[in-house]
């Protein structure tokens, strides 16, 4: 009987050591996965900046898929900013080249008669609006309104105002 108890205690020690080793390995694996996910969220899944309508169309088609959309949402949220306006400026200036952003406005209408590309109905807009609203704790209407103002002020960016005066 004593021999059986001794073997059982030895079995317990071996089993506990195995469990501790597995727990340690699991912690290492979790850490590795977290680092990989963090690194991937720092990379935009699109080839940016978008430089023309055809590149926007390709991006829109790609954003029809759930996987790429989730990656872009994650990237948009990690890009961040000090407030929602700064966050939007950072995102739009990274996603769109300056020259292409001048061909876009929020609604697609223009007072000068030249047609503009409407940003409002795009998958890209939906992703930016939802990710900024969620991460900055503002409503979607505020985000949409500021996106419209960002496109409206495009001609003044990068020295445009100084060139006019």
Order of alpha helices (4+ residues) and beta strands (2+ residues): alpha-alpha-alpha-alpha-alpha-beta-beta-alpha-alpha-alpha
